[in-house]
Amino acid sequence: RVGVIGTGSSGVQVIPQVARSASHLTVFQRTANYSIPARNAPLEPEAQAAHKARYGEIRQEALVTPFGIAKYGSPSVSAFEVSDEERQRTYEACWEMGGQAMLFAYNDLLKCADANETAARFVRQRIREKLVEPAVADLLVPTDHPIGAKRLCLDTDYYETYNRDNVTLVCVKQTPIRRIDPDGVSVGGERHPIDDLVLATGFDAMTGAARSIDIRNSDGLSLADEWGSGPRSYLGLMVAGFPNMYLITGPQSPSVKSQMILASEHHVDIIAGIVQTMRAEGHRSVEAVAEAQEEWVGHANEVADATLYTKASTWYNGANVPGKPRVFMPYVGGVKAYREACEDVEHDGWRGFRFQH
């Protein structure tokens, strides 16, 4: 008898697997999330060869897309620039393709609530079609946030799993978990016998790892205290007052809102360029200029406020960690715009960085 707490990215992946072997699976859900079929499958040798033959080209294409993913390209039209029939066909094709394709269908899905609702409504209908029990569907269909404003989950047979006789869904939004003991979970007045419990409850994203280390500058100020009201950085690379401390995919950079390998490589290349400049010019330290940092943070916030990302409680803004400041952390202006901003900084003599001998 297995219990799973959480139906985010980890939950939707583990739940179908556990259900196949557990005598009974009880899923404890607080918030329903949108999930799209992943469409994972073996790649035929011909498909692999065709992809690798133009791998360099694909990598370059990824650099000028919103999320650093070349597969989907950059959408160029609004959801309302096409007929209802064409929009429906597009969503059908995205659903069949699976993965993140749905969010690339139109250029205003993450900016316009009405446009977003056309995609959300389509996905909600597809979710209901997969479920036998209407009451279960009511719990699993998301209604409290725009599609894509939370991390879009990808799954294999997630919703179908709830049609199994050995799976029970328990909503803990209105009636929270009251007690967890060695052989059960109590919700309200009901106790659910559990032998093994999976905590698919997320993590302290983007800042948790750095804050958990006692990083201090020469004045004794800790990074945790500096970020006490929320993280602030210059380009997601450095923090004012903390010289020679580099971040990889830090807050206010695309980070989790881009292809992470591409984002990490980009930051490593930038840091290497800064270090090369220091060596060539005999500098011993570099740090972000406070004014430049504030300007960049302001820009990142302005970009986020123009989207629907701020309309959801999510780990993007720290909502999943009790006591964590609500600050939207990723830069969502797109990989292309971010790379152009970084290139402009470098070409302007590393504007916003202060070098010292």
Secondary structure, DSSP 8 states (H G I E B T S, - for coil): -EEEE--SHHHHHHHHHHHHH-S-EEEEESS---EEE-------HHHHHHHHHTHHHHHHHHTTSSSS-TTT----S-TTSS-HHHHHHHHHHHHHH-TTGGGGS-TTTTT-HHHHHHHHHHHHHHHHHH-S-HHHHHHHS--SS-TTTS--EEESSHHHHTTSTTEEEEE-SSS-EEEEETTEEEETTEEEE-SEEEE-----TTTHHHHTS--B-TT--BHHHHTTTS---BTTTB-TT-TT---SS-TTSSGGGS-HHHHHHHHHHHHHHHHHHHHHHT--EEEE-HHHHHHHHHHHHHHHHTSSGGGS-SGGGTTTSTT------S--S-HHHHHHHHHHHHHTTSTTEEEE-
